[in-house]
Amino acid sequence: MSGNEIRELFLSFFESKGHTRVKSASLVPESDPTLLFTNAGMVPFKNVFLGLEKRPYKRAVSCQKCLRVSGKHNDLESVGYTSRHHTFFEMLGNFSFGDYFKREAILYAWEFVTEYLKLPKEKLYVSVFRDDEEAYRIWNEEVGLPSERIWRLGEEDNFWQMGDTGPCGPSSEIYVDRGEEYGEERFLEIWNLVFMQYNRDEKGNLTPLPNPNIDTGMGLERIASVLQGTKTNFEIDLIKPLIDFGQEISGKTYGENFEDTVAMRVIADHLRAITFAISDGVLPSNTARGYVIRRILRRALRFGYKLGIREPFLYKGVDVVVEVMKDAYPELLQTRAFVKGVVKAEEERFLHTFRNSMPVVEEFINTALEEGRRFLKGEEVFKLYDTYGFPLDLLEEIAKEKGLSLDMEGFEREMEIQRERARQNFKIQTKEVQPIYQHLKNIGRTSTFVGYEQYVAQSKVIALLKNGELVSELKEGEEGEVFLDITPFYAERGGQIGDTGTIESVDGLFVVDDTQSPVDGVISHKGKVVKGTIKVGDQVIASIDRERREDIKRNHTATHLLHSALRLVLGEHVRQAGSLVADKYLRFDFTHFQALSVDELKRVEELVNEQIRKNEPVIVEEKDYREAIKEGAIAIFEEKYGERVRVLSVGDFSKELCGGTHVSRTGEIGYFKIISESSIGAGLRRIVAKTGRWAVEEAFLESLTLKQVAQSLGVSTEEVLEGLSKLQERVKELERELQRVKSESARKQAKERIKEEGFGEYTLFYGVLEDVEGDLLRELADQFRQGRTKTVVFLASKREGKLSTLIALSKDLVGSLSAKELIKEVGKVLGGGGGGRDDLAQGGGTKPENFEKALELLKEKLR
């Protein structure tokens, strides 16, 4: 049975048992500030288990993509060396939220593994918590397992808890006997059933939960290994194609020797991890999640290096991941080109720094040998590891060849400092839900949004907040939040800003400055009472700022047109990576690896305006998420979609999932104008643009500025570029003339003020000049040492009470003397310092009156 068949069989089985199929959440947790990545199937339901969130269903089934690379659940260093550990894996799970409990969970599990997966009953064993008589009885009496195949285990093995306090409960695990040939892995755990039935308080006391829950987890890779009869997870059909890729790219044979086998497993696992993470919008970086993905990618490269691979190769493996997983995760097809581009750029960057770091490695090794050390210092090892990303095992090998070891204790001290710094700086970008908003949802204070069709609506005030607390009324002059049963106000999401407007009752007027939705369904109208009083229960008229909303709609639809135009002009690797849809402008972030040319920008703008002139209808349809994706609709990285989605289409030009507000025909946009295009990070660009009246205003101001520039240059608007070019050339000409005058002045001063003095075998040139720039000092120094041997040049330039200094050596002196060290010594006397190369160094100081003392010190050094 294939991995895809197992996944679908599991989901379909539990659907037949009344469970709602829930698609996998993103690897980036939506509402858990304690997690870097989604690391278990229950993570998307954590708030439900905690009672902070309610779902429209009480039974759920999912296949959740997971990543375990940090914190308590960190399998990274084990990956490749064991048969089961992964960073990325898929977790099959069924969940009950206060509905069924132990009996159903156990019977469902037994039915699935024996009747659907066809595992032999005589090969199955289970474990239960030692005190859980109920679970034992169900397995023994209802399922019919004999007592010798039911193991009673302690709290460490069979008692699960979410944290030190909170929901917890016993668990029961299903094991399969794979036979004696599997050694320590003969009895393999395949499914864990958690019975959340208690709440643990600060003192450790357990109190029964009023509505106990079920949380189960079965690793897809592990059960596939059992059913497909493979010795390890890496030979299953979901991963083996990546092992084959490793063999093909390296020319090595999997299973021939342990080191090569480990390397291919690491590459296979890490390719899955980076493909899914980047597809979910996590870009390699030096902070938080991005740092983890960068580390995984570099670890894969390191093992590729062990296989003899010296060029970028991981980006090619992305195709293999996509082909294997595309049926279950069709969004991978949309992000494929983008992921490949990011991975290739990261590979090239690392390989470049890897080659550049070798001189630093050699410098550290040579220094250690010169100082008689038999080890590299911890701070040196850490610098190579942290700054350059140099692999520790490779560094260890290189050092060993020179008879050196690594100071790993010192390295760990530096790592702990770095970890603490990361902990202090780490901020998860997530929306922490304040309990008051969740409370409003739980008690039914939710709003029906009618703003797609209506700009004004009759409504009722269902709740009021002042300073984060529920109140019965808001008085004139008071700021707060108003919650309505029906609202035309769009709450900020999907990049579109919230509406503004007014809420008016018989007794008061509330001005809305912003609209937010802290919890699904709960819409907060934030603002101030400017007249009278607003009370809970008031009948009101809610009116949005119509003109502002129309501006926003123009910008939002234009954003979709811009996205499609960019993909047509630049390629399908272009993906939206963020946006802001405001009233006066739009901002669109997208994936691309270089600045757009003038012609490309012109073509993008032309394509958008062409669609505007066509006055195409903007069609909005509600569809099933998977159906929409299969039809080619584009989904955005950071958006959270339900099973039913809004699909926005503009002819055959654009089709995207979007919950925002839009014009009904493209002609309503009027005019689209790009204001700027810039880089915002590696592989990320940003376009700022305007539409409608704001674009017209921008065009007018640009035209006015152009006319004013033309007038200043004394040319027509058509000749402005030519006029500016001539002006620039004139400026360069004057700069060259100024530089020539400065150079002549410096040479003249040099003749008058620079002295030559002999010290045994050395010749010293020295002197203080007035207001001579650093590049001219270097030019003079080169003249004095050119064609000479055993020559030292010490020059200074006095300017505004400070000295700029320079020491230069003839080439034959490098090795016996160091200009870099000499400039530091004289710099101390001059109240400053310096640095540079061994043949030429520059510095400065705040005590020009000490030049003679510095000169004497230099002479002493030469003596």
C-alpha atoms as one frame of an Amber mdcrd trajectory, in Angstrom:
protein
   0.000   0.000   0.000   1.466   3.356  -1.039   1.928   6.293   1.321  -0.718
   8.270  -0.563  -3.172   5.370  -0.269  -2.552   5.014   3.484  -3.114   8.732
   4.032  -6.367   8.764   2.083  -7.568   5.517   3.672  -7.056   6.973   7.154
  -8.854  10.221   6.366 -11.744   8.455   4.624 -12.134   5.907   7.432 -12.602
   8.567  10.094 -14.842  10.637   7.822 -17.088   7.573   7.704 -17.107   7.690
  11.527 -18.493  11.232  11.584 -15.209  13.126  11.691 -14.681  16.388   9.765
 -11.661  16.239   7.483  -9.423  19.201   8.333  -6.653  20.073   5.916  -3.110
  20.376   7.231  -2.295  23.684   8.877   0.834  25.605   7.952   4.189  24.610
   9.435   4.101  28.084  10.995   1.752  27.877  14.024  -1.109  30.336  13.743
  -1.679  31.109  17.407   0.973  29.479  19.578   3.776  31.852  20.616   5.665
  28.995  22.311   6.404  27.109  19.089   8.688  27.829  16.160   7.007  25.210
  13.987   3.972  22.935  14.053   5.532  19.828  15.608   2.518  17.596  16.273
  -0.902  16.860  14.826  -2.699  18.405  17.803  -1.019  21.825  17.546  -3.725
  23.394  15.320  -6.325  22.243  17.890  -4.434  23.329  21.012  -6.771  26.228
  21.809  -9.755  23.922  21.378  -8.329  21.496  23.943  -7.626  24.434  26.278
 -11.204  25.676  25.941 -10.142  28.951  24.319 -11.668  28.200  20.923 -14.701
  26.383  19.588 -15.044  24.650  16.238 -18.254  23.899  14.347 -17.481  20.182
  14.747 -16.734  17.877  17.679 -14.818  15.236  15.731 -11.888  15.910  13.417
  -9.376  13.947  11.352  -6.247  15.325   9.717  -2.915  14.537   8.183  -0.739
  17.301   9.611   2.661  18.207   8.193   5.119  18.601  11.084   8.643  19.855
  11.654  10.664  18.884  14.734  13.902  20.823  14.855  13.915  22.865  18.048
  13.146  22.836  21.739  11.998  19.691  23.519  11.153  17.899  20.273  14.459
  18.298  18.430  15.398  15.357  16.230  17.813  17.196  13.939  21.117  15.663
  15.076  19.641  12.146  15.038  18.373  12.369  11.470  20.222  10.018   9.154
  21.831   7.945  11.884  18.642   6.180  12.974  15.947   4.417  11.031  12.994
   6.518  12.271  14.015  10.090  13.092  12.928  12.901  10.767  12.767  16.663
  10.796   9.742  16.734   8.468   7.036  14.103   8.813   3.283  13.654   8.409
   1.123  12.881  11.451  -2.198  11.106  10.991  -4.606  11.916  13.806  -8.221
  11.725  14.899  -9.590  14.040  17.564 -12.645  14.299  19.782 -13.546  17.559
  21.511 -15.769  16.497  24.380 -17.579  13.939  22.205 -16.487  10.265  22.302
 -13.801   8.964  24.637 -11.692   5.877  25.383 -13.966   3.129  24.172 -14.617
   4.615  20.729 -10.994   5.748  20.286  -9.694   2.246  21.045 -12.288   0.444
  18.937 -11.750   2.827  15.980  -7.983   2.282  16.164  -8.300  -1.500  16.350
 -10.758  -1.596  13.466  -8.522   0.541  11.282  -5.244  -1.325  11.869  -6.752
  -4.810  11.593  -9.537  -4.479   9.018  -8.265  -1.629   6.835  -4.484  -1.892
   7.152  -4.791  -5.685   7.472  -2.144  -6.009  10.181  -2.235  -9.511  11.740
  -3.982  -9.354  15.115  -1.540 -11.838  16.623   1.325  -9.434  15.847  -0.202
  -6.504  17.727   0.519  -5.432  21.310  -0.627  -2.432  23.310   0.535  -0.456
  26.324  -1.642   1.353  28.862  -0.961   3.582  31.853  -0.485   1.376  34.903
  -3.495   2.879  36.746  -5.824   3.080  33.735  -8.143   0.165  34.445 -10.745
   1.431  31.974  -8.363   1.295  28.991  -7.041  -2.105  30.114 -10.574  -3.491
  30.358 -11.541  -2.233  26.887  -8.447  -3.766  25.278  -8.807  -7.010  27.214
 -12.556  -7.591  27.305 -13.978  -5.738  24.290 -11.110  -5.991  21.793 -10.097
  -9.414  23.087  -6.351  -8.911  23.545  -4.905 -11.390  26.067  -3.331  -9.866
  29.185   0.206 -10.909  28.173  -0.067  -8.624  25.136  -1.151  -5.606  27.206
   1.768  -3.885  28.910   1.171  -1.655  31.926   3.722   1.171  31.859   4.520
   4.126  34.112   3.914   7.850  33.861   7.053   8.484  31.805   5.830   6.227
  28.986   2.059   6.370  29.124   0.911   9.650  30.620   0.693  12.732  28.413
   0.473  16.374  29.409   0.462  19.614  27.432   2.689  21.373  29.970   3.577
  21.391  33.671  -0.008  22.375  34.308  -3.196  22.077  32.289  -4.928  19.288
  30.328  -3.335  15.862  30.653  -4.197  12.207  30.780  -3.126   8.611  30.295
  -2.263   7.243  26.886  -2.346   3.897  25.151   0.045   2.842  22.408  -0.242
   0.187  19.710   2.861  -1.833  18.809   3.526  -4.284  16.019   5.886  -7.254
  16.341   8.123  -7.072  13.256  10.115 -10.191  14.093  13.402 -11.053  15.748
  15.455  -9.879  12.760  14.635  -6.266  13.673  16.518  -6.499  16.970  15.780
  -3.582  19.300  13.120  -2.333  16.868  11.229  -5.620  16.868   8.301  -4.106
  18.782   7.577  -0.886  16.947   5.109   1.721  18.244   2.752   2.744  15.442
  -0.071   4.678  17.137  -0.473   6.717  20.305  -3.950   7.349  21.752  -4.072
  10.155  24.329  -7.033  10.325  26.699  -7.164  13.904  27.988  -9.325  13.557
  31.069  -7.645  15.615  33.812  -6.460  19.115  34.582  -3.215  19.323  36.577
  -2.848  22.332  38.908   0.316  24.019  40.232   0.493  21.538  43.134   0.269
  18.543  40.810  -3.306  17.677  41.744  -5.456  16.079  39.051  -9.068  17.191
  38.573 -11.340  15.437  36.030 -12.191  17.580  33.003 -15.925  18.171  32.433
 -15.495  17.265  28.737 -12.591  14.833  28.220 -10.914  14.864  24.790  -9.177
  12.444  22.446  -5.902  13.219  20.647  -4.224  10.488  18.606  -1.131  10.397
  16.440   0.203   7.876  13.931   3.293   8.740  11.913   2.594   8.161   8.220
   6.219   7.340   7.428   6.411   4.747  10.203   3.195   2.916   9.354   4.148
   3.005   5.650   7.441   1.320   6.560   5.544  -1.443   8.361   3.073  -2.007
   5.529   5.692  -1.796   2.781   8.090  -4.077   4.663  11.066  -1.718   4.605
  13.817  -1.894   7.208  13.791   1.882   7.746  11.467   4.771   6.948  13.876
   5.966   4.270  13.004   3.125   1.881   9.259   3.865   1.738   7.762   5.161
  -1.488   7.405   8.705  -0.072  11.153   9.047   0.593  12.964   6.453  -1.587
  12.843   8.665  -4.726  14.928  11.201  -2.784  17.417   8.482  -1.816  17.625
   7.628  -5.522  18.237  11.320  -6.234  21.139  11.265  -3.750  22.640   8.235
  -5.484  22.284   9.810  -8.896  23.757  13.174  -7.931  26.702  11.696  -5.989
  27.479   8.531  -7.906  27.538   6.633  -4.577  25.459   3.580  -3.660  22.925
   3.654  -0.822  23.611   0.943   1.743  27.169   0.258   0.594  28.779   2.010
   3.549  27.293   3.641   6.623  28.654   7.192   6.120  27.332   7.484   2.565
  24.010   5.989   3.638  23.660   8.518   6.465  24.468  11.371   4.078  21.783
  10.292   1.592  19.204   9.944   4.370  20.018  13.429   5.673  19.706  14.931
   2.200  16.389  13.147   1.592  14.898  14.221   4.913  16.166  17.794   4.784
  14.958  18.298   1.214  11.418  17.528   2.396  11.790  19.904   5.332  13.131
  22.896   3.393  10.705  22.415   0.499   7.634  22.434   2.744   8.930  25.183
   5.055   9.847  27.570   2.241   6.577  26.752   0.489   4.843  27.872   3.698
   6.707  31.166   3.494   9.694  30.585   5.827  12.752  32.039   4.090  16.316
  31.197   5.217  17.682  33.981   7.446  19.694  34.592  10.596  16.745  34.828
  12.995  14.097  32.539  14.485  12.435  30.196  11.967  14.554  31.397   9.083
  17.718  30.485  10.986  16.449  26.929  11.551  15.685  26.451   7.845  19.081
  27.889   6.905  20.722  25.457   9.321  18.832  22.474   7.881  19.743  23.503
   4.340  23.419  23.919   5.226  23.444  20.610   7.060  22.192  18.930   3.889
  24.935  20.703   1.909  27.533  19.504   4.407  26.478  15.891   3.908  26.481
  16.499   0.166  30.082  17.679   0.568  30.845  14.373   2.297  29.487  12.613
  -0.788  31.880  14.610  -2.963  29.282  17.081  -4.302  30.857  20.514  -4.778
  28.156  22.436  -6.675  24.575  23.490  -5.819  22.325  20.431  -6.039  19.547
  20.638  -3.466  17.398  22.882  -5.658  17.181  20.024  -8.178  15.852  17.736
  -5.437  12.933  20.099  -4.823  11.391  18.738  -8.034  11.515  15.218  -6.606
   9.753  16.298  -3.395   7.029  18.080  -5.362   6.410  15.127  -7.691   6.054
  12.727  -4.761   3.853  14.971  -2.591   1.846  17.039  -5.106  -1.357  14.961
  -4.889  -1.701  15.493  -1.141  -0.331  19.047  -1.190  -1.205  20.620  -4.578
   0.058  24.021  -3.374   3.610  22.677  -3.873   3.061  22.901  -7.621   2.413
  26.627  -7.309   5.439  27.306  -5.123   7.872  24.935  -6.876   9.746  27.555
  -8.932   9.957  29.924  -5.983  11.285  27.260  -3.605  13.884  26.173  -6.154
  15.028  29.759  -6.620  15.368  30.354  -2.879  17.218  27.074  -2.319  19.613
  27.611  -5.218  20.417  31.162  -4.113  21.031  29.947  -0.553  23.255  27.110
  -1.801  25.327  29.469  -3.934  25.632  31.914  -1.038  26.796  29.223   1.384
  29.248  27.629  -1.029  30.666  31.077  -1.712  31.119  31.823   2.001  32.427
  28.287   2.524  35.226  28.927   0.057  35.833  32.393   1.494  36.074  31.046
   5.032  38.982  28.720   4.270  41.559  31.550   4.581  40.157  32.292   8.053
  40.453  28.618   8.991  44.059  28.613   7.843  44.763  31.850   9.758  43.384
  30.383  13.009  45.357  27.166  12.522  48.602  29.011  11.776  48.116  31.274
  14.804  47.557  28.253  17.043  50.725  26.584  15.749  52.772  29.800  16.149
  51.546  30.170  19.733  52.308  26.541  20.501  48.636  25.688  21.088  47.379
  22.216  20.243  43.792  23.376  19.813  41.586  26.028  18.195  40.015  28.332
  20.776  36.307  28.075  21.490  35.686  31.607  20.222  37.546  30.789  16.974
  35.500  27.638  16.447  32.292  29.549  17.208  33.174  32.370  14.807  33.731
  29.896  11.976  30.531  28.039  12.832  28.265  31.027  13.482  29.605  33.729
  11.177  30.695  31.576   8.242  28.476  28.539   8.763  31.567  26.320   8.640
  30.668  22.685   9.470  32.197  21.556  12.763  33.013  18.016  11.657  34.831
  19.310   8.589  36.700  21.831  10.750  37.610  18.993  13.111  38.997  16.949
  10.229  41.099  19.849   8.910  42.412  20.680  12.392  43.242  17.019  13.055
  45.455  16.932   9.967  47.512  19.704  11.591  47.632  17.938  14.947  45.027
  20.225  16.530  41.789  19.612  18.383  38.784  21.895  18.967  38.037  23.596
  22.295  34.425  22.416  22.412  33.878  23.570  25.997  34.730  27.114  24.970
  32.592  26.681  21.866  29.616  25.586  23.993  30.048  28.636  26.232  29.862
  30.870  23.170  26.868  28.894  21.879  25.028  29.374  25.166  25.655  33.130
  24.973  24.228  33.048  21.450  21.225  30.991  22.547  20.477  33.414  25.346
  20.770  36.313  22.929  18.402  34.518  20.554  15.959  33.866  23.387  15.982
  37.541  24.289  15.492  38.651  20.675  13.077  35.900  19.619   9.619  37.185
  18.796   7.178  34.856  17.097   5.050  36.683  14.562   1.705  35.453  15.712
  -1.561  36.912  16.868  -1.874  36.234  20.575  -5.572  36.151  21.294  -6.527
  38.166  24.359  -8.917  36.139  26.546 -11.595  38.838  26.432 -12.030  38.410
  22.664 -12.197  34.623  22.959 -14.750  35.092  25.726 -16.879  37.247  23.431
 -16.813  34.497  20.834 -17.654  31.817  23.365 -20.721  33.739  24.557 -21.886
  34.354  20.997 -20.936  38.024  20.591 -19.974  37.532  16.954 -20.776  39.726
  13.953 -22.300  38.968  10.589 -20.316  40.814   7.902 -22.496  42.303   5.148
 -19.909  44.715   3.764 -19.454  42.963   0.429 -22.888  44.236  -0.601 -23.725
  47.027   1.864 -21.960  50.203   2.974 -24.669  51.039   5.533 -26.481  48.608
   7.817 -28.997  48.714  10.640 -27.457  46.940  13.588 -27.421  46.375  17.337
 -24.628  46.941  19.865 -23.915  43.526  21.423 -20.839  44.440  23.505 -18.564
  47.345  24.435 -14.951  47.370  25.602 -13.127  50.132  27.426  -9.462  49.624
  28.344  -9.849  45.932  27.563 -12.819  45.418  29.915 -16.509  44.901  29.188
 -18.668  47.940  29.964 -22.355  48.745  29.506 -21.804  52.153  27.897 -19.248
  54.533  26.388 -19.643  58.257  27.049 -18.686  61.295  25.017 -14.902  61.673
  24.777 -14.229  58.038  25.741 -12.273  55.681  23.487 -13.209  52.030  23.205
 -14.386  49.163  21.021 -17.894  48.551  19.739 -19.189  45.106  18.701 -22.253
  44.810  16.447 -24.443  41.873  15.476 -24.390  43.017  11.827 -21.636  45.155
  10.306 -20.627  46.547   6.910 -17.140  47.322   8.297 -14.352  45.168   6.815
 -11.906  44.013   9.506  -8.216  44.154   8.578  -6.946  40.874   7.122  -5.305
  39.516   4.024  -3.259  42.702   3.744  -6.344  44.929   3.404  -6.668  47.620
   6.055  -9.811  47.903   8.167 -12.675  50.254   7.353 -13.402  53.567   9.051
 -16.741  55.349   9.428 -19.458  56.002  12.000 -21.838  54.131  14.294 -24.824
  56.283  15.225 -27.627  55.696  17.712 -30.438  57.971  18.865 -28.302  59.100
  21.809 -24.740  59.028  20.487 -22.212  59.053  17.685 -19.139  56.800  17.628
 -16.368  57.483  15.060 -14.634  54.298  13.913 -10.880  54.784  13.322 -10.057
  51.123  12.635 -11.716  47.719  12.336 -10.022  44.511  13.493 -10.947  40.848
  13.964  -8.877  39.444  16.857 -10.830  36.154  16.727 -12.717  34.679  13.777
 -16.223  36.114  13.825 -15.503  38.759  16.454 -15.239  42.186  14.775 -13.952
  45.105  16.831 -14.805  48.673  15.771 -12.176  50.843  17.455 -12.664  54.551
  17.938 -14.167  57.302  20.092 -17.573  58.611  21.123 -17.766  62.188  19.797
 -21.354  62.894  20.868 -23.676  61.560  23.561 -23.517  57.950  24.758 -23.369
  54.513  23.110 -24.916  51.666  25.146 -25.106  47.881  24.878 -28.430  47.027
  23.252 -28.658  50.293  21.240 -30.111  50.092  17.756 -27.619  51.837  15.482
 -26.833  52.784  11.900 -23.354  51.576  10.935 -21.886  53.490   7.978 -18.462
  53.044   6.463 -16.458  55.800   4.757 -17.666  55.049   1.237 -15.054  57.022
  -0.698 -12.218  55.453   1.301 -13.621  51.950   0.731 -13.845  52.591  -3.017
 -10.163  53.595  -3.018  -9.272  50.429  -1.127 -11.245  48.273  -3.549  -9.404
  49.799  -6.520  -6.057  49.047  -4.896  -7.021  45.507  -3.912  -8.175  44.437
  -7.351  -5.137  46.165  -8.848  -2.939  44.087  -6.517  -4.302  40.912  -8.111
  -3.724  42.303 -11.600  -0.179  43.319 -10.615   0.559  39.809  -9.323  -0.531
  38.229 -12.610   1.340  40.826 -14.682   4.557  40.153 -12.757   4.218  36.401
 -13.341   3.682  36.995 -17.063   6.679  39.336 -17.387   9.140  37.717 -14.967
   8.043  34.081 -14.756   5.917  31.778 -12.633   8.466  31.736  -9.807   6.963
  35.086  -8.772   4.802  34.621  -5.662   3.188  37.125  -3.347   5.188  37.349
  -0.125   3.161  40.026   1.623   0.984  43.008   0.812  -0.662  46.107   2.175
  -3.849  47.348   0.569  -4.536  50.869   1.831  -6.710  53.657   0.505  -3.992
  55.908  -0.943  -1.574  53.251  -2.184  -0.836  49.554  -2.405   2.353  47.743
  -1.448   3.153  44.370  -2.994   6.042  42.127  -1.894   7.028  39.294  -4.200
   9.703  36.713  -4.866  12.296  37.609  -7.477  16.076  37.645  -7.441  17.025
  40.864  -9.165  15.826  44.416  -9.756  13.312  44.912 -12.543  14.584  46.709
 -15.601  12.891  49.840 -16.911  11.395  47.808 -19.752  10.061  45.177 -17.341
   8.432  47.787 -15.121   6.950  49.477 -18.157   5.526  46.189 -19.441   4.022
  45.293 -16.029   2.320  48.678 -15.794   1.065  48.376 -19.390  -0.456  44.929
 -18.733  -2.365  46.127 -15.666  -3.698  49.225 -17.433  -4.633  47.103 -20.421
  -6.896  45.012 -18.163  -8.371  48.215 -16.720  -9.215  49.529 -20.185 -10.867
  46.221 -21.084 -13.290  46.824 -18.209 -13.378  43.078 -17.470 -15.959  41.829
 -14.952 -14.510  40.786 -11.590 -16.151  37.459 -10.712 -16.344  36.191  -7.117
 -17.271  32.543  -6.462 -17.319  30.349  -3.381 -15.641  26.983  -3.913 -14.075
  24.056  -2.116 -10.419  24.849  -1.360  -8.996  21.818  -3.166 -11.224  22.374
  -6.186 -10.079  26.000  -6.406  -6.406  25.051  -6.192  -6.796  22.368  -8.852
  -8.424  24.943 -11.129  -5.267  27.052 -10.863  -6.306  29.624  -8.285  -3.330
  31.113  -6.481  -3.192  30.849  -2.689  -1.020  33.227  -0.676   1.669  32.011
   1.737   0.602  33.701   4.944  -3.155  33.372   4.535  -5.247  30.949   6.561
  -7.957  29.330   4.437 -10.959  27.243   5.427 -12.505  24.395   3.470 -14.693
  26.879   1.540 -12.927  29.830  -0.095 -13.729  32.920  -2.163 -12.200  32.737
  -5.635 -11.676  36.062  -7.410 -11.315  35.904 -11.201 -10.598  38.567 -13.811
 -11.205  36.955 -17.198  -8.398  34.516 -17.952  -5.832  37.007 -16.618  -6.064
  36.466 -12.862  -7.509  33.879 -10.451  -6.716  34.028  -6.728  -8.191  33.104
  -3.374  -9.177  36.280  -1.555 -11.545  37.398   1.186 -11.098  41.117   0.531
 -13.324  43.717  -1.103 -13.048  44.435  -4.829 -14.446  46.473  -7.681 -17.115
  44.845  -9.835 -15.336  45.680 -13.122 -11.682  46.511 -13.745 -12.592  49.823
 -15.417 -13.525  51.184 -11.987  -9.810  51.176 -11.073  -9.308  53.997 -13.568
  -5.540  54.137 -13.769  -2.613  52.187 -12.284   0.834  53.690 -11.710   3.973
  52.123 -10.210   5.684  54.500  -7.773   8.748  52.471  -6.778  10.426  49.068
  -6.989  13.079  47.979  -4.475  14.733  45.099  -2.635  13.541  44.158   0.858
  15.736  41.075   1.364  17.390  38.148  -0.358  15.080  37.041  -3.170  12.367
  39.528  -2.202  11.280  42.691  -4.033   8.674  45.340  -3.275   6.492  47.434
  -5.575   4.548  50.442  -4.339   1.782  51.633  -6.660  -1.291  53.859  -6.753
  -4.645  53.690  -8.508  -7.587  55.915  -9.341  -7.519  59.536  -8.157  -4.292
  59.024  -6.193  -2.512  57.695  -9.294  -3.771  60.694 -11.283  -2.490  63.044
  -8.591   0.885  61.263  -8.606   1.121  61.604 -12.394   0.263  65.308 -12.167
   2.950  65.954  -9.528   5.529  64.051 -11.560   4.638  66.062 -14.656   4.855
  69.314 -12.700   8.257  68.333 -11.286   9.505  67.420 -14.758   8.469  70.820
 -16.103  10.188  72.610 -13.215  13.412  70.656 -13.773  13.267  71.417 -17.498
  12.797  75.105 -16.719  15.787  75.096 -14.344  17.954  73.433 -16.992  16.707
  75.764 -19.703  15.534  72.915 -21.938  12.234  71.378 -23.068  10.738  68.440
 -21.149  11.815  66.122 -23.969  15.429  67.260 -23.499  15.589  66.888 -19.700
  17.658  63.674 -19.723  20.111  65.159 -22.193  20.324  68.329 -20.094  20.925
  66.355 -16.898  23.578  64.267 -18.623  25.431  67.417 -19.669  25.119  68.825
 -16.143  26.484  65.628 -14.631  29.407  65.635 -17.032  30.166  69.241 -16.086
  30.084  68.309 -12.382  32.497  65.418 -13.021  34.763  67.714 -14.961  34.824
  70.203 -12.054  35.440  67.362  -9.583  38.397  66.175 -11.658  39.741  69.715
 -11.748  39.306  70.041  -7.992  41.085  66.722  -7.459  43.946  67.865  -9.702
  44.321  71.063  -7.678  44.260  69.101  -4.410  46.848  66.667  -5.784  49.136
  69.501  -6.865  48.728  71.131  -3.467  49.560  67.886  -1.725  52.665  67.316
  -3.828  53.778  70.887  -3.206  53.300  70.453   0.536  55.146  67.145   0.358
  58.214  68.804  -1.182  58.228  71.420   1.547  57.245  69.423   4.633  58.137
  65.744   4.213  61.596  64.877   5.460  63.860  61.940   4.698  65.962  60.379
   7.417  68.168  57.278   7.538  68.234  54.758  10.382  70.958  52.230   9.707
  69.541  50.041   6.980  66.151  51.846   7.007  65.003  54.989   5.220  62.184
  56.963   6.888  59.991  59.562   5.179  57.789  61.576   7.561  55.864  64.833
   7.864  52.594  66.589   8.686  50.495  68.060   5.866  47.470  70.358   6.000
  44.011  69.212   4.892  45.103  66.323   2.629  42.557  63.540   2.082  43.272
  59.864   2.701  43.491  58.816  -0.927  46.087  61.523  -1.597  48.106  60.408
   1.431  48.142  56.888  -0.030  49.164  58.284  -3.415  52.098  60.178  -1.831
  53.136  57.124   0.202  53.221  55.010  -2.962  55.478  57.610  -4.637  57.961
  57.552  -1.737  58.257  53.783  -1.507  58.044  53.007  -5.240  61.215  51.289
  -6.463  62.800  51.492  -2.992  63.800  48.905  -0.428  63.866  49.071   3.384
  61.673  52.161   3.264  59.139  53.313   5.863  56.683  56.180   5.208  54.908
  57.938   8.115  52.531  60.706   6.970  49.864  62.723   8.751  47.229  65.205
   7.633  45.911  67.818  10.033  42.277  68.819   9.658  39.918  70.528  12.123
  42.142  69.765  15.081  42.530  66.062  14.273  45.151  63.966  12.545  44.713
  61.327   9.852  47.791  59.099   9.781  49.348  56.561   7.453  52.267  54.137
   7.640  53.477  52.340   4.532  56.330  49.836   4.045  58.303  48.809   0.993
  57.466  45.242  -0.007  60.738  43.749   1.235  59.955  44.798   4.832  56.617
  42.943   5.027  57.213  39.975   7.288  59.856  41.600   9.465  57.660  44.664
  10.156  53.910  45.254  10.171  52.387  48.609   9.243  49.167  47.441  10.932
  50.929  46.964  14.302  53.030  50.148  13.967  49.954  52.333  13.280  48.277
  50.971  16.418  51.339  51.867  18.534  51.701  55.440  17.240  47.903  55.822
  17.376  47.974  55.377  21.158  50.335  58.358  21.458  48.118  60.443  19.179
  44.956  59.674  21.131  43.499  57.265  18.585  44.277  54.020  16.830  44.377
  52.427  13.423  44.425  49.272  11.349  44.885  47.903   7.869  47.331  45.623
   6.085  50.896  44.680   6.930  52.245  46.832   4.067  49.901  49.836   4.462
  47.762  50.939   7.392  45.796  54.061   8.274  44.626  55.581  11.528  44.023
  58.838  13.318  44.041  60.689  16.584  42.750  63.680  18.494  46.166  64.925
  19.730  48.022  66.381  16.744  50.453  68.101  19.137  51.901  64.660  19.953
  53.116  63.956  16.411  56.777  64.413  17.406  56.336  61.919  20.270  54.717
  59.469  17.867  57.588  59.975  15.442  60.130  59.259  18.194  58.259  56.085
  19.121  58.340  54.957  15.484  62.061  55.685  15.251  62.612  53.685  18.442
  60.752  50.769  16.900  62.957  50.992  13.816  66.122  51.177  15.912
